[in-house]
């Protein structure tokens, strides 16, 4: 049996995230996942949300990681993954009904986070939700000691990485046509932010 790429974090958080997605992704349509990683979320969410077409995507340097798991799942509502660099001015799809991204904002550079919101502003229709999962800061403060440690480890790895602050995300979202609808506590000091396209 071939060993598939695996993330323990995805395994730990997929059920709590799904519970929230079931409340937000209620209508049929295409759900764009930005940064599909190992593909664990894509497979789990597509299987649990059959009314959606789940569209995985990832950066050119990472896209191959998700392919084996997606192919093994062979779900009818799981689309072929798209190569998506959020910094590109033209994305490989022009329309989606909702969007999801997990644990990407602290890996991206701030310029890429800006590009993510700008890109989704072009792709999502008014009223469409964007669910962003991960650890965040509030008013320059971490919500836990473990998040502070994680932030330091990220910045030590690469200067462009680090936990994003809601004081920065809020104005960016507003400038790109998004309003924060909800901010839900999740396990391991993470949050699930639901932005709504205005």
Residue frames relative to the residue before (quaternion, step in Angstrom):
aa qw qx qy qz dx dy dz
X 1.0000 0.0000 0.0000 0.0000 0.00 0.00 0.00
X 0.4192 -0.7150 0.5063 0.2380 3.56 -0.85 1.03
X 0.3778 -0.7177 0.5407 0.2232 3.56 -0.94 0.93
X 0.2623 -0.7825 0.5498 0.1288 3.57 -0.75 1.09
X 0.6009 -0.5350 0.4319 0.4077 3.61 -1.14 0.53
X 0.0653 -0.8317 0.5494 -0.0467 3.55 -0.88 0.97
X 0.0881 -0.7669 0.6344 0.0397 3.53 -1.10 0.82
X 0.3934 -0.7230 0.5171 0.2347 3.58 -0.69 1.07
X 0.6034 0.5661 -0.3564 0.4342 3.58 1.07 -0.70
X 0.6384 0.5177 -0.3243 0.4682 3.59 0.98 -0.84
X 0.6521 0.5187 -0.3135 0.4555 3.55 0.96 -0.86
X 0.6798 0.5068 -0.2828 0.4483 3.57 1.00 -0.84
X 0.8007 0.3522 -0.1701 0.4538 3.59 0.90 -0.88
X 0.4758 0.7203 -0.4337 0.2583 3.62 1.18 -0.28
X 0.6776 0.4940 -0.3146 0.4449 3.61 0.93 -0.77
X 0.6628 0.4768 -0.3293 0.4743 3.67 0.85 -0.78
X 0.6374 0.5085 -0.3387 0.4695 3.60 1.00 -0.73
X 0.6459 0.5325 -0.3245 0.4405 3.58 0.90 -0.91
X 0.6203 0.5533 -0.3504 0.4316 3.58 0.94 -0.83
X 0.6869 0.4570 -0.2773 0.4924 3.59 1.01 -0.79
X 0.6363 0.5310 -0.3408 0.4439 3.61 0.97 -0.79
X 0.6098 0.5599 -0.3540 0.4352 3.60 1.05 -0.69
X 0.6708 0.4866 -0.2877 0.4801 3.58 1.17 -0.57
X 0.7370 0.4214 -0.2094 0.4852 3.58 1.16 -0.64
X 0.7470 0.3479 -0.1933 0.5326 3.59 0.90 -0.95
X 0.1040 0.8678 -0.4772 0.0919 3.57 0.67 1.12
X 0.7331 0.4112 -0.2465 0.4824 3.59 0.98 -0.72
X 0.5969 -0.5484 0.4242 0.4037 3.59 -1.23 0.26
X 0.3744 0.7222 -0.5337 0.2314 3.56 -1.21 0.42
X 0.5971 -0.5532 0.4497 0.3677 3.52 -1.37 -0.22
X 0.1602 -0.7735 0.6102 0.0615 3.54 -0.85 1.09
X 0.2154 -0.7794 0.5794 0.1019 3.57 -0.59 1.17
X 0.1414 -0.7601 0.6294 0.0782 3.56 -0.85 1.02
X 0.1861 -0.7779 0.5940 0.0861 3.57 -0.70 1.10
X 0.8180 0.1316 -0.1406 0.5421 3.58 -0.57 1.18
X 0.0329 0.8681 -0.4935 0.0433 3.58 0.60 1.14
X 0.3017 -0.8075 0.4785 0.1671 3.60 1.23 -0.18
X 0.8387 -0.1118 0.1196 0.5193 3.56 -0.74 -1.10
X 0.4995 -0.6596 0.4223 0.3702 3.58 1.23 -0.33
X 0.4292 0.7245 -0.4548 0.2899 3.60 1.24 -0.06
X 0.6595 0.4904 -0.3117 0.4769 3.58 0.91 -0.85
X 0.6484 0.5443 -0.3249 0.4216 3.57 0.86 -0.97
X 0.6875 0.4790 -0.2824 0.4671 3.57 0.84 -0.98
X 0.6836 0.5009 -0.2878 0.4459 3.58 0.86 -0.97
X 0.7090 0.4572 -0.2678 0.4654 3.57 0.87 -0.95
X 0.6316 0.5288 -0.3386 0.4547 3.60 0.99 -0.77
X 0.6582 0.5066 -0.3088 0.4633 3.60 0.98 -0.84
X 0.7320 0.4387 -0.2330 0.4663 3.59 0.98 -0.84
X 0.7524 0.3078 -0.1673 0.5577 3.60 1.25 -0.41
X 0.0401 -0.8699 0.4912 0.0193 3.59 0.61 1.13
X 0.5814 0.5828 -0.3778 0.4238 3.61 1.23 -0.25
X 0.6735 0.4706 -0.2838 0.4945 3.57 1.31 -0.18
X 0.2851 -0.6360 0.6650 0.2685 3.47 -1.41 0.25
X 0.2051 -0.7975 0.5587 0.0990 3.56 -0.50 1.20
X 0.1320 -0.8136 0.5659 0.0223 3.54 -0.66 1.20
X 0.1929 -0.7892 0.5735 0.1050 3.62 -0.25 1.24
X 0.0487 0.7703 -0.6359 0.0018 3.54 -1.28 0.41
X 0.0517 0.7883 -0.6131 -0.0007 3.54 -1.26 0.34
X 0.6859 -0.4714 0.3831 0.4007 3.49 -1.40 0.32
X 0.6381 -0.5517 0.3675 0.3916 3.63 -1.06 0.65
X 0.6851 0.4945 -0.2914 0.4485 3.60 1.00 -0.78
X 0.7674 0.3717 -0.1762 0.4918 3.60 1.21 -0.44
X 0.4497 0.7525 -0.4216 0.2318 3.59 1.23 -0.32
X 0.6456 0.5526 -0.3423 0.4009 3.61 0.98 -0.71
X 0.5463 0.6475 -0.3959 0.3543 3.61 1.15 -0.50
X 0.7366 0.4389 -0.2432 0.4534 3.59 0.91 -0.85
X 0.5387 0.6895 -0.3960 0.2787 3.59 1.08 -0.62
X 0.6731 0.5094 -0.3460 0.4095 3.68 0.73 -0.86
X 0.6850 0.4811 -0.2971 0.4595 3.60 0.88 -0.89
X 0.6464 0.5171 -0.3250 0.4575 3.58 0.96 -0.82
X 0.6607 0.5036 -0.3059 0.4650 3.57 0.98 -0.84
X 0.6562 0.5157 -0.3109 0.4548 3.59 0.98 -0.82
X 0.6478 0.5309 -0.3192 0.4434 3.59 1.07 -0.74
X 0.0577 -0.8570 0.5088 0.0579 3.59 1.08 -0.77
X 0.2545 0.7777 -0.5290 0.2249 3.58 0.90 0.95
X 0.5435 -0.6606 0.4170 0.3073 3.56 -0.93 0.93
X 0.7542 0.3728 -0.2071 0.4993 3.61 1.06 -0.71
X 0.5592 0.5645 -0.3933 0.4626 3.57 1.26 0.42
X 0.2805 -0.8056 0.5053 0.1305 3.56 -0.34 1.30
X 0.6152 -0.5089 0.4413 0.4096 3.53 -1.30 0.27
X 0.5077 -0.6747 0.4299 0.3197 3.63 -0.87 0.85
X 0.3220 -0.7387 0.5665 0.1723 3.51 -1.14 0.77
X 0.4004 -0.6532 0.5798 0.2770 3.55 -1.16 0.65
X 0.0859 0.8180 -0.5553 0.1228 3.56 -0.46 1.23
X 0.0730 -0.7341 0.6750 0.0140 3.51 -0.75 1.17
X 0.3973 -0.7603 0.4532 0.2423 3.58 -0.35 1.22
X 0.6254 0.5677 -0.3348 0.4177 3.59 1.16 -0.55
X 0.5370 0.6168 -0.4124 0.4013 3.60 1.22 -0.28
X 0.4644 -0.6894 0.4794 0.2816 3.58 -0.96 0.82
X 0.7334 0.2712 -0.1926 0.5928 3.59 1.21 -0.44
X 0.2243 -0.7828 0.5710 0.1044 3.58 -0.68 1.12
X 0.5859 -0.6224 0.3906 0.3417 3.62 -1.15 0.52
X 0.7356 0.2124 -0.2324 0.5998 3.60 1.25 0.20
X 0.3643 -0.7720 0.4935 0.1665 3.53 -1.05 0.76
X 0.8054 0.1407 -0.0677 0.5717 3.58 1.22 -0.29
X 0.0826 0.7512 -0.6529 0.0502 3.54 -1.13 0.81
X 0.4652 -0.7057 0.4718 0.2511 3.55 -1.17 0.59
X 0.7749 -0.0076 0.0142 0.6318 3.57 1.28 -0.35
X 0.1652 -0.7919 0.5813 0.0879 3.58 -1.22 0.38
X 0.0868 -0.7751 0.6257 0.0157 3.52 -1.25 0.67
X 0.0930 0.7730 -0.6256 0.0486 3.54 -1.13 0.70
X 0.1073 -0.8105 0.5755 0.0182 3.56 -0.89 0.97
X 0.8741 0.0051 -0.0229 0.4852 3.53 -1.02 0.95
X 0.4584 0.6767 -0.4484 0.3618 3.54 0.97 0.93
X 0.6301 0.5940 -0.3507 0.3567 3.59 0.93 -0.88
X 0.7078 0.4467 -0.2740 0.4737 3.61 1.03 -0.69
X 0.6214 0.5038 -0.3440 0.4917 3.59 1.29 -0.13
X 0.6389 0.5210 -0.3141 0.4709 3.56 1.10 -0.73
X 0.5071 -0.5599 0.5358 0.3771 3.53 -1.33 0.25
X 0.6428 -0.5134 0.3767 0.4258 3.59 -1.20 0.32
X 0.6090 0.5485 -0.3527 0.4516 3.60 1.05 -0.71
X 0.6606 0.4937 -0.3044 0.4767 3.59 1.04 -0.74
X 0.5992 0.5339 -0.3585 0.4768 3.60 1.08 -0.64
X 0.6336 0.5139 -0.3222 0.4803 3.57 0.99 -0.83
X 0.6667 0.5055 -0.2963 0.4607 3.57 0.95 -0.91
X 0.5925 0.5686 -0.3569 0.4453 3.59 1.10 -0.70
X 0.7015 0.4554 -0.2739 0.4748 3.59 0.80 -0.97
X 0.6384 0.5144 -0.3318 0.4667 3.58 0.98 -0.79
X 0.6650 0.5123 -0.3025 0.4515 3.59 0.93 -0.90
X 0.6736 0.4763 -0.2936 0.4829 3.56 0.93 -0.88
X 0.5876 0.5709 -0.3609 0.4456 3.57 1.14 -0.56
X 0.6705 0.4705 -0.2887 0.4957 3.58 1.16 -0.63
X 0.7304 0.4763 -0.2321 0.4309 3.58 0.97 -0.91
X 0.7332 0.4233 -0.2306 0.4797 3.58 0.99 -0.84
X 0.4309 -0.6888 0.5276 0.2482 3.55 -1.09 0.80
X 0.6532 -0.4838 0.3849 0.4372 3.62 -1.23 0.31
X 0.7723 0.3089 -0.2640 0.4883 3.54 -0.95 0.98
X 0.5574 0.6267 -0.3891 0.3811 3.60 1.23 -0.30
X 0.3605 -0.7478 0.5150 0.2135 3.61 -1.00 0.78
X 0.1333 -0.7352 0.6580 0.0939 3.52 -1.32 0.57
X 0.1397 -0.8005 0.5816 0.0378 3.58 -0.56 1.21
X 0.0465 -0.8024 0.5942 -0.0309 3.56 -0.65 1.17
X 0.1181 -0.8191 0.5614 0.0062 3.55 -0.57 1.25
X 0.4642 0.6726 -0.5089 0.2705 3.54 -1.12 0.69
X 0.5907 -0.5267 0.4423 0.4220 3.57 -1.29 -0.25
X 0.0454 -0.8027 0.5946 -0.0054 3.56 -1.02 0.83
X 0.3885 -0.6679 0.5740 0.2710 3.54 -1.33 0.33
X 0.1906 -0.7563 0.6155 0.1131 3.54 -1.31 0.42
X 0.8407 -0.0333 -0.0112 0.5404 3.57 -0.61 1.12
X 0.7037 -0.4725 0.2543 0.4658 3.56 1.08 0.76
X 0.6634 0.4990 -0.2954 0.4730 3.57 1.28 -0.05
X 0.4216 -0.6749 0.5480 0.2578 3.53 -1.17 0.72
X 0.4789 -0.6849 0.4753 0.2750 3.56 -1.14 0.64
X 0.7979 0.0684 -0.0486 0.5969 3.60 1.24 -0.18
X 0.6270 -0.5330 0.4139 0.3891 3.54 -1.28 0.35
X 0.6396 0.5298 -0.3316 0.4475 3.59 1.02 -0.77
X 0.6399 0.5053 -0.3332 0.4735 3.60 1.06 -0.67
X 0.6172 0.5309 -0.3408 0.4702 3.59 1.07 -0.70
X 0.6454 0.5090 -0.3107 0.4772 3.59 0.99 -0.85
X 0.6494 0.5191 -0.3119 0.4599 3.57 0.98 -0.90
X 0.6356 0.5345 -0.3188 0.4568 3.58 0.98 -0.87
X 0.6588 0.5045 -0.3051 0.4673 3.58 0.92 -0.90
X 0.6615 0.5063 -0.3125 0.4566 3.60 0.96 -0.84
X 0.6281 0.5283 -0.3322 0.4649 3.59 1.05 -0.73
X 0.6989 0.4753 -0.2769 0.4572 3.58 0.84 -0.99
X 0.6147 0.5307 -0.3421 0.4727 3.57 1.18 -0.53
X 0.6417 0.5327 -0.3054 0.4595 3.56 1.15 -0.70
X 0.7803 -0.1258 0.1333 0.5979 3.57 0.94 -0.96
X 0.5299 -0.6857 0.4042 0.2928 3.55 -0.82 1.03
X 0.6752 0.5166 -0.3061 0.4284 3.61 1.08 -0.62
X 0.6205 0.5582 -0.3411 0.4325 3.61 1.24 -0.29
X 0.3672 0.7275 -0.5437 0.2008 3.54 -1.31 0.27
X 0.6037 -0.5656 0.4180 0.3754 3.55 -1.20 0.54
X 0.3710 -0.7422 0.5231 0.1947 3.56 -0.95 0.93
X 0.3726 -0.7366 0.5315 0.1901 3.53 -1.12 0.78
X 0.5258 -0.6461 0.4548 0.3150 3.56 -0.97 0.87
X 0.5823 0.5774 -0.3743 0.4329 3.61 1.14 -0.49
X 0.6811 0.4295 -0.2768 0.5244 3.59 1.23 -0.44
X 0.6656 0.5255 -0.3075 0.4316 3.58 0.97 -0.84
X 0.6311 0.5721 -0.3442 0.3949 3.59 0.94 -0.84
X 0.7146 0.4200 -0.2888 0.4792 3.65 0.71 -0.90
X 0.5932 0.5528 -0.3651 0.4575 3.60 1.09 -0.65
X 0.6612 0.5094 -0.3032 0.4599 3.57 0.89 -0.96
X 0.6675 0.5064 -0.3044 0.4532 3.58 0.89 -0.92
X 0.6605 0.5187 -0.3011 0.4516 3.56 1.00 -0.86
X 0.7404 0.3820 -0.2101 0.5115 3.59 1.15 -0.60
X 0.6546 -0.5848 0.2949 0.3774 3.57 1.24 0.38
X 0.5920 0.5605 -0.3735 0.4426 3.58 1.17 0.52
X 0.1567 -0.7621 0.6217 0.0901 3.53 -1.17 0.68
X 0.4502 -0.6847 0.4990 0.2818 3.59 -0.94 0.84
X 0.2188 -0.8005 0.5514 0.0852 3.54 -0.63 1.19
X 0.7981 -0.1126 0.0933 0.5846 3.58 1.01 -0.80
X 0.1513 -0.7471 0.6443 0.0619 3.52 -1.30 0.57
X 0.0318 -0.8544 0.5147 -0.0630 3.54 -0.10 1.37
X 0.4397 -0.6819 0.5212 0.2647 3.58 -0.92 0.92
X 0.0962 -0.7842 0.6127 0.0160 3.54 -1.01 0.91
X 0.6908 -0.4773 0.3205 0.4385 3.62 -1.21 0.23
X 0.8368 0.2359 -0.1787 0.4607 3.53 -1.36 0.42
X 0.6368 -0.5884 0.3138 0.3871 3.58 1.02 0.92
X 0.4474 0.6431 -0.4803 0.3944 3.55 1.09 0.79
X 0.2590 -0.7379 0.6013 0.1640 3.55 -1.36 0.20
X 0.1813 -0.7285 0.6349 0.1828 3.53 -1.29 0.30
X 0.1659 -0.8004 0.5752 0.0316 3.51 -0.48 1.33
X 0.1271 -0.7680 0.6230 0.0770 3.56 -0.90 0.91
X 0.1012 -0.7714 0.6281 0.0137 3.53 -0.62 1.24
X 0.1875 -0.7811 0.5867 0.1029 3.58 -1.05 0.72
X 0.4298 -0.6997 0.5130 0.2498 3.56 -0.83 1.05
X 0.3120 -0.7815 0.5171 0.1566 3.55 -0.76 1.08
